[in-house]
Amino acid sequence: MKVAIIAAALGLTACGPEPLSQNGVPGKTLSVNVGQTLDLKLQSIGPGEYVSPPVISSTAIRFLGVSAVGPAVPAGVTQTFSFQAVAPGSAIIVFHHSAQNPVVEDTVEVR
């Protein structure tokens, strides 16, 4: 099965303390400031969901939680994963799926 990842703008950079909301986009890099929150939205196609917590490669980003996005759609569950930027550096966030959707990786640069 394939995963539907909602398209996102390239080169997205957060400039202030307000939360940054973005759709999960494999192979893209997002930039946030220390103290800023980041919400990444992923949608599954078919059964299953993205597993919580995701794997995070460094301590620059801290996982805050996950929530389902409603209303439900027939294609599959949509989830929002929330993070906080806690230290300068880079982190790769890896989302594994409980069924057959592919792994999604997002890179976050914290400044």
PyRosetta script that sets phi, psi and omega in degrees:
from pyrosetta import init, pose_from_sequence

init()
pose = pose_from_sequence("MKVAIIAAALGLTACGPEPLSQNGVPGKTLSVNVGQTLDLKLQSIGPGEYVSPPVISSTAIRFLGVSAVGPAVPAGVTQTFSFQAVAPGSAIIVFHHSAQNPVVEDTVEVR")
pose.set_psi(1, 154.1)
pose.set_omega(1, -179.6)
pose.set_phi(2, -104.7)
pose.set_psi(2, 152.5)
pose.set_omega(2, 176.4)
pose.set_phi(3, -98.6)
pose.set_psi(3, 139.4)
pose.set_omega(3, 174.2)
pose.set_phi(4, -96.0)
pose.set_psi(4, 115.4)
pose.set_omega(4, 176.8)
pose.set_phi(5, -109.3)
pose.set_psi(5, 119.8)
pose.set_omega(5, -174.5)
pose.set_phi(6, -64.2)
pose.set_psi(6, 130.8)
pose.set_omega(6, -175.4)
pose.set_phi(7, -59.8)
pose.set_psi(7, 146.0)
pose.set_omega(7, -179.5)
pose.set_phi(8, -134.6)
pose.set_psi(8, 158.3)
pose.set_omega(8, 178.8)
pose.set_phi(9, -70.6)
pose.set_psi(9, 141.9)
pose.set_omega(9, 176.9)
pose.set_phi(10, -79.6)
pose.set_psi(10, 152.1)
pose.set_omega(10, 175.1)
pose.set_phi(11, 69.9)
pose.set_psi(11, 26.1)
pose.set_omega(11, -178.1)
pose.set_phi(12, -72.1)
pose.set_psi(12, 127.3)
pose.set_omega(12, 179.7)
pose.set_phi(13, -133.2)
pose.set_psi(13, 135.2)
pose.set_omega(13, 177.4)
pose.set_phi(14, -91.7)
pose.set_psi(14, 134.1)
pose.set_omega(14, -175.2)
pose.set_phi(15, -109.4)
pose.set_psi(15, -11.6)
pose.set_omega(15, -175.6)
pose.set_phi(16, -135.1)
pose.set_psi(16, -172.8)
pose.set_omega(16, -177.1)
pose.set_phi(17, -78.6)
pose.set_psi(17, -9.9)
pose.set_omega(17, -177.9)
pose.set_phi(18, -66.9)
pose.set_psi(18, 156.1)
pose.set_omega(18, -179.9)
pose.set_phi(19, -62.9)
pose.set_psi(19, 147.9)
pose.set_omega(19, 174.9)
pose.set_phi(20, -108.1)
pose.set_psi(20, 122.2)
pose.set_omega(20, 177.3)
pose.set_phi(21, -109.8)
pose.set_psi(21, 130.8)
pose.set_omega(21, -174.8)
pose.set_phi(22, -149.0)
pose.set_psi(22, 152.2)
pose.set_omega(22, 173.4)
pose.set_phi(23, -85.7)
pose.set_psi(23, 142.6)
pose.set_omega(23, 178.4)
pose.set_phi(24, -60.7)
pose.set_psi(24, 126.3)
pose.set_omega(24, -178.4)
pose.set_phi(25, -133.4)
pose.set_psi(25, 107.5)
pose.set_omega(25, -178.6)
pose.set_phi(26, -58.5)
pose.set_psi(26, 138.4)
pose.set_omega(26, 175.6)
pose.set_phi(27, 79.6)
pose.set_psi(27, 6.0)
pose.set_omega(27, 179.1)
pose.set_phi(28, -103.9)
pose.set_psi(28, 155.1)
pose.set_omega(28, 177.6)
pose.set_phi(29, -115.3)
pose.set_psi(29, 131.5)
pose.set_omega(29, 177.2)
pose.set_phi(30, -111.3)
pose.set_psi(30, 148.2)
pose.set_omega(30, 178.4)
pose.set_phi(31, -119.3)
pose.set_psi(31, 134.2)
pose.set_omega(31, 177.4)
pose.set_phi(32, -137.7)
pose.set_psi(32, 162.6)
pose.set_omega(32, 176.9)
pose.set_phi(33, -95.3)
pose.set_psi(33, 153.8)
pose.set_omega(33, 175.4)
pose.set_phi(34, -55.2)
pose.set_psi(34, 133.6)
pose.set_omega(34, -180.0)
pose.set_phi(35, 93.7)
pose.set_psi(35, -16.0)
pose.set_omega(35, -178.0)
pose.set_phi(36, -81.1)
pose.set_psi(36, 148.7)
pose.set_omega(36, 175.0)
pose.set_phi(37, -96.8)
pose.set_psi(37, 155.1)
pose.set_omega(37, -178.3)
pose.set_phi(38, -135.0)
pose.set_psi(38, 127.3)
pose.set_omega(38, 176.1)
pose.set_phi(39, -113.0)
pose.set_psi(39, 123.8)
pose.set_omega(39, 177.3)
pose.set_phi(40, -114.2)
pose.set_psi(40, 127.9)
pose.set_omega(40, -177.1)
pose.set_phi(41, -106.2)
pose.set_psi(41, 129.8)
pose.set_omega(41, 178.5)
pose.set_phi(42, -127.0)
pose.set_psi(42, 143.7)
pose.set_omega(42, 176.3)
pose.set_phi(43, -123.8)
pose.set_psi(43, 133.7)
pose.set_omega(43, 175.7)
pose.set_phi(44, -89.9)
pose.set_psi(44, 154.5)
pose.set_omega(44, 170.2)
pose.set_phi(45, -115.4)
pose.set_psi(45, 119.1)
pose.set_omega(45, -177.6)
pose.set_phi(46, 90.2)
pose.set_psi(46, -164.0)
pose.set_omega(46, -175.5)
pose.set_phi(47, -70.6)
pose.set_psi(47, 161.1)
pose.set_omega(47, 176.1)
pose.set_phi(48, 93.7)
pose.set_psi(48, 179.4)
pose.set_omega(48, -179.5)
pose.set_phi(49, -153.4)
pose.set_psi(49, 168.5)
pose.set_omega(49, 174.9)
pose.set_phi(50, -77.5)
pose.set_psi(50, 135.4)
pose.set_omega(50, -171.7)
pose.set_phi(51, -77.0)
pose.set_psi(51, 140.1)
pose.set_omega(51, 177.8)
pose.set_phi(52, -115.2)
pose.set_psi(52, 135.5)
pose.set_omega(52, 0.4)
pose.set_phi(53, -83.2)
pose.set_psi(53, 155.6)
pose.set_omega(53, 174.1)
pose.set_phi(54, -73.0)
pose.set_psi(54, 166.4)
pose.set_omega(54, 176.7)
pose.set_phi(55, -86.1)
pose.set_psi(55, 129.8)
pose.set_omega(55, -179.6)
pose.set_phi(56, -120.5)
pose.set_psi(56, 129.4)
pose.set_omega(56, -171.8)
pose.set_phi(57, -77.2)
pose.set_psi(57, -14.6)
pose.set_omega(57, -178.9)
pose.set_phi(58, -150.7)
pose.set_psi(58, 175.2)
pose.set_omega(58, -180.0)
pose.set_phi(59, -90.8)
pose.set_psi(59, 9.8)
pose.set_omega(59, 177.7)
pose.set_phi(60, -68.7)
pose.set_psi(60, -26.1)
pose.set_omega(60, -179.0)
pose.set_phi(61, -123.1)
pose.set_psi(61, 136.6)
pose.set_omega(61, 176.8)
pose.set_phi(62, -115.8)
pose.set_psi(62, 133.2)
pose.set_omega(62, 177.8)
pose.set_phi(63, -75.2)
pose.set_psi(63, 130.4)
pose.set_omega(63, 179.5)
pose.set_phi(64, -102.0)
pose.set_psi(64, -32.9)
pose.set_omega(64, -179.4)
pose.set_phi(65, 158.2)
pose.set_psi(65, 176.8)
pose.set_omega(65, 179.8)
pose.set_phi(66, -134.2)
pose.set_psi(66, 147.4)
pose.set_omega(66, 176.4)
pose.set_phi(67, -141.7)
pose.set_psi(67, 152.2)
pose.set_omega(67, 175.9)
pose.set_phi(68, -80.5)
pose.set_psi(68, 143.6)
pose.set_omega(68, 178.5)
pose.set_phi(69, -102.5)
pose.set_psi(69, 128.2)
pose.set_omega(69, -179.7)
pose.set_phi(70, -110.7)
pose.set_psi(70, 170.0)
pose.set_omega(70, -4.1)
pose.set_phi(71, -73.8)
pose.set_psi(71, 157.9)
pose.set_omega(71, -179.8)
pose.set_phi(72, -63.6)
pose.set_psi(72, 144.9)
pose.set_omega(72, 176.7)
pose.set_phi(73, -115.3)
pose.set_psi(73, 151.3)
pose.set_omega(73, -178.0)
pose.set_phi(74, -60.7)
pose.set_psi(74, -27.0)
pose.set_omega(74, -176.3)
pose.set_phi(75, -65.6)
pose.set_psi(75, -35.7)
pose.set_omega(75, -177.3)
pose.set_phi(76, 157.4)
pose.set_psi(76, 178.2)
pose.set_omega(76, -175.8)
pose.set_phi(77, -75.1)
pose.set_psi(77, 144.1)
pose.set_omega(77, 171.5)
pose.set_phi(78, -112.9)
pose.set_psi(78, 132.5)
pose.set_omega(78, -176.8)
pose.set_phi(79, -126.9)
pose.set_psi(79, 146.8)
pose.set_omega(79, 172.0)
pose.set_phi(80, -113.6)
pose.set_psi(80, 122.0)
pose.set_omega(80, 177.2)
pose.set_phi(81, -101.5)
pose.set_psi(81, 128.1)
pose.set_omega(81, -176.8)
pose.set_phi(82, -110.0)
pose.set_psi(82, 139.1)
pose.set_omega(82, -177.4)
pose.set_phi(83, -136.0)
pose.set_psi(83, 161.4)
pose.set_omega(83, 171.7)
pose.set_phi(84, -127.0)
pose.set_psi(84, 136.1)
pose.set_omega(84, 175.3)
pose.set_phi(85, -79.8)
pose.set_psi(85, 119.6)
pose.set_omega(85, -173.6)
pose.set_phi(86, -114.1)
pose.set_psi(86, -17.7)
pose.set_omega(86, -179.1)
pose.set_phi(87, -156.8)
pose.set_psi(87, 149.3)
pose.set_omega(87, 177.1)
pose.set_phi(88, -60.0)
pose.set_psi(88, 143.2)
pose.set_omega(88, 179.0)
pose.set_phi(89, 146.4)
pose.set_psi(89, -165.2)
pose.set_omega(89, -178.3)
pose.set_phi(90, -126.4)
pose.set_psi(90, 143.7)
pose.set_omega(90, 177.4)
pose.set_phi(91, -139.6)
pose.set_psi(91, 139.1)
pose.set_omega(91, 171.9)
pose.set_phi(92, -103.7)
pose.set_psi(92, 125.9)
pose.set_omega(92, 178.4)
pose.set_phi(93, -104.2)
pose.set_psi(93, 124.3)
pose.set_omega(93, -177.0)
pose.set_phi(94, -114.0)
pose.set_psi(94, 122.6)
pose.set_omega(94, 179.6)
pose.set_phi(95, -105.6)
pose.set_psi(95, 118.1)
pose.set_omega(95, 176.4)
pose.set_phi(96, -99.2)
pose.set_psi(96, 146.6)
pose.set_omega(96, -178.6)
pose.set_phi(97, -103.4)
pose.set_psi(97, 146.4)
pose.set_omega(97, -178.4)
pose.set_phi(98, -78.0)
pose.set_psi(98, -12.4)
pose.set_omega(98, 178.5)
pose.set_phi(99, -120.6)
pose.set_psi(99, -122.8)
pose.set_omega(99, -172.3)
pose.set_phi(100, -112.0)
pose.set_psi(100, 7.7)
pose.set_omega(100, 176.6)
pose.set_phi(101, -69.6)
pose.set_psi(101, 149.4)
pose.set_omega(101, -177.6)
pose.set_phi(102, -70.3)
pose.set_psi(102, 161.1)
pose.set_omega(102, 174.6)
pose.set_phi(103, -67.8)
pose.set_psi(103, 142.1)
pose.set_omega(103, 176.5)
pose.set_phi(104, -117.6)
pose.set_psi(104, 132.3)
pose.set_omega(104, 177.1)
pose.set_phi(105, -123.6)
pose.set_psi(105, 130.3)
pose.set_omega(105, 174.4)
pose.set_phi(106, -122.5)
pose.set_psi(106, 139.7)
pose.set_omega(106, 176.4)
pose.set_phi(107, -103.5)
pose.set_psi(107, 135.1)
pose.set_omega(107, 179.3)
pose.set_phi(108, -124.0)
pose.set_psi(108, 124.9)
pose.set_omega(108, 174.5)
pose.set_phi(109, -98.8)
pose.set_psi(109, 125.4)
pose.set_omega(109, 179.6)
pose.set_phi(110, -108.5)
pose.set_psi(110, 126.7)
pose.set_omega(110, 179.5)
pose.set_phi(111, -118.5)
pose.dump_pdb("model.pdb")
